[in-house]
Amino acid sequence: MNRKTEEYLELLDQVEGEQGHHLSQEQIEQRLGQLEQRKARCKGLQSELAKQKTKGEIQLSTVDKDARKFKMPNGGTHICTNIQSAVDAKNKLIADYEVTNKDAKNALSVLSIRVKKEFNVDHLDVLADAGYPAALELKKCADENITTYVSPVTNAKGKFGKDAFIYDPKEDHYRCPEGQLLRSKGQWRVTKGRSPHNSS
């Protein structure tokens, strides 16, 4: 901010020299005052961010103190909060909810256990989408006699990742997740920006 103030003063000198236009003392003081206010605000935000970092937070929103930057399904980001809700399938009513600025991956067990206690049942079936695949969360639910039905995470358009294909160097072929063999045709294909690979 100090550098910005110095640059502004240099720019004023340059403009006055080129155009012969002079700002009044009042206008200069007003603009310098605005820069000082911005400088003080930035220092305050830096101080607040330093405090947040001691609590494990790495973000600070100037619009909503509880909001954080989240990745959206379309690849973009939004500054927002994350709402998790549990719906009773029988009555179609919201059984519990939580507004958070954390990722949803670790929210499954917290909400499920609370709902189980609220319903005062020995066992609970929970259906969730692919946003809740964390193994530790599924184990926490299982330990509380909660059966989880969670959609597996797949890559774009339902394709399998390369880790799902197992290579057999002796037979020189891959086996796909469905158990089928993928044999080489003996043809090499070069894709721009990548190493040559064998077409199967």
C-alpha positions in Angstrom: 0.0 0.0 0.0 2.9 2.3 0.7 4.2 1.6 -2.8 0.7 2.4 -4.2 0.7 5.8 -2.4 4.2 6.6 -3.8 3.1 5.6 -7.3 0.0 7.8 -7.0 2.1 10.8 -6.0 4.5 10.2 -8.9 1.6 9.9 -11.2 0.2 13.2 -9.9 3.5 14.9 -10.6 3.6 13.4 -14.1 0.0 14.4 -15.0 0.6 18.0 -13.7 3.8 18.2 -15.8 2.2 16.9 -19.0 -1.1 18.6 -18.9 -0.4 21.6 -16.7 -3.5 20.5 -14.7 -3.2 21.0 -11.0 -5.3 19.3 -8.3 -6.2 21.4 -5.4 -4.7 20.8 -2.1 -8.1 19.6 -0.8 -8.4 17.1 -3.7 -5.0 15.7 -3.1 -5.6 15.4 0.7 -8.9 13.7 0.0 -7.4 11.1 -2.4 -4.5 10.4 0.0 -7.0 10.0 2.8 -8.9 7.4 0.7 -5.6 5.5 0.2 -4.8 5.6 3.9 -8.3 4.2 4.6 -7.7 1.4 2.2 -4.3 0.8 3.7 -5.8 0.6 7.2 -8.5 -1.8 6.0 -6.0 -4.1 4.3 -3.9 -4.2 7.5 -7.0 -5.1 9.5 -7.9 -7.9 7.1 -4.3 -9.2 7.2 -4.5 -9.2 11.0 -7.9 -11.0 11.0 -6.6 -13.6 8.5 -3.6 -14.2 10.7 -6.0 -14.9 13.6 -8.1 -17.2 11.4 -5.0 -19.2 10.4 -4.3 -20.1 14.1 -7.8 -21.7 14.0 -7.0 -23.7 10.8 -8.8 -21.3 8.5 -7.1 -20.1 5.3 -9.8 -17.9 3.9 -11.5 -14.7 4.9 -14.6 -13.3 3.2 -15.1 -9.5 3.2 -18.8 -9.9 2.3 -19.9 -12.6 4.7 -17.6 -13.7 7.5 -19.0 -17.3 7.4 -18.8 -17.8 3.6 -15.9 -19.6 1.9 -14.8 -20.3 -1.6 -16.3 -23.6 -2.9 -15.8 -25.4 -6.2 -18.9 -25.8 -8.2 -19.8 -28.8 -10.4 -19.3 -26.7 -13.6 -15.6 -26.1 -12.6 -16.1 -22.5 -11.3 -16.1 -21.3 -7.8 -18.6 -19.4 -5.6 -18.2 -17.6 -2.2 -21.0 -19.2 -0.2 -21.9 -21.5 2.6 -22.7 -25.2 2.4 -26.1 -26.6 3.6 -26.4 -30.2 4.5 -29.8 -31.6 5.2 -31.3 -35.0 6.1 -34.8 -35.8 4.8 -37.2 -38.4 6.3 -38.1 -40.5 3.2 -41.4 -41.7 4.7 -42.8 -38.2 5.6 -40.8 -36.1 3.1 -39.8 -33.7 5.8 -36.5 -32.2 6.8 -35.3 -34.2 9.8 -32.1 -32.1 10.4 -29.8 -29.7 8.7 -26.5 -27.9 9.2 -25.2 -24.7 7.6 -21.4 -24.9 7.4 -18.4 -23.4 5.5 -16.7 -26.8 5.4 -16.6 -29.4 2.6 -19.5 -31.9 2.6 -17.2 -35.0 2.5 -17.0 -35.2 6.3 -20.6 -34.3 7.1 -22.3 -37.6 6.6 -21.7 -39.2 10.0 -22.5 -36.1 12.1 -25.9 -35.6 10.5 -26.8 -39.3 10.4 -25.9 -39.9 14.0 -27.9 -36.9 15.1 -31.0 -38.0 13.1 -30.7 -41.6 14.6 -30.7 -40.2 18.1 -33.6 -37.8 17.3 -35.7 -40.6 15.9 -34.7 -42.8 18.8 -34.2 -45.9 16.7 -31.7 -48.7 16.9 -30.9 -48.8 13.2 -31.0 -46.2 10.4 -30.7 -46.5 6.6 -29.1 -43.5 5.0 -29.0 -42.8 1.2 -26.4 -40.2 0.0 -25.0 -38.9 -3.2 -21.4 -39.2 -4.5 -20.4 -36.1 -2.4 -20.0 -38.3 0.7 -17.5 -41.1 -0.2 -15.0 -40.6 2.7 -14.3 -44.1 4.1 -13.8 -42.8 7.7 -17.3 -41.3 7.5 -18.8 -44.6 6.3 -17.0 -46.4 9.2 -18.3 -43.9 11.8 -21.9 -44.6 10.5 -21.4 -48.4 10.6 -20.1 -48.2 14.1 -23.4 -46.5 15.1 -25.5 -49.2 13.3 -26.2 -46.9 10.4 -26.3 -48.5 7.0 -25.1 -46.2 4.3 -26.0 -46.3 0.6 -23.5 -43.9 -1.1 -23.1 -43.5 -4.9 -19.4 -44.3 -5.8 -17.3 -41.5 -7.2 -16.6 -41.8 -10.9 -14.8 -39.6 -13.3 -16.5 -37.4 -15.9 -19.2 -39.1 -18.0 -19.0 -42.2 -15.8 -15.6 -43.3 -17.1 -13.2 -45.2 -14.9 -9.8 -43.7 -13.8 -6.6 -45.3 -15.1 -6.0 -46.8 -11.6 -9.0 -49.1 -12.1 -7.1 -50.9 -15.0 -4.7 -53.6 -14.0 -1.7 -54.3 -16.2 -0.2 -57.8 -16.6 3.4 -57.4 -17.9 3.8 -61.2 -18.6 0.8 -61.3 -20.9 1.2 -57.6 -22.0 -2.4 -56.7 -21.5 -4.7 -54.8 -19.2 -7.8 -56.0 -17.3 -10.7 -53.5 -17.1 -12.8 -53.0 -13.9 -15.4 -55.4 -15.5 -12.8 -58.2 -15.7 -12.5 -58.0 -19.5 -9.1 -58.2 -21.2 -7.8 -55.3 -23.2 -5.2 -56.6 -25.7 -2.8 -54.4 -27.6 -3.2 -54.0 -31.4 0.5 -53.3 -31.7 -0.1 -49.7 -32.8 1.4 -46.7 -31.1 -0.4 -43.4 -31.0 1.2 -40.1 -30.1 -1.0 -37.5 -28.5 0.2 -33.9 -28.5 1.9 -33.1 -25.2 2.0 -36.7 -24.0 4.3 -39.7 -24.2 3.5 -42.3 -26.9 1.2 -45.0 -25.8 0.1 -48.3 -27.2 -3.5 -48.3 -28.7 -5.6 -51.2 -27.3 
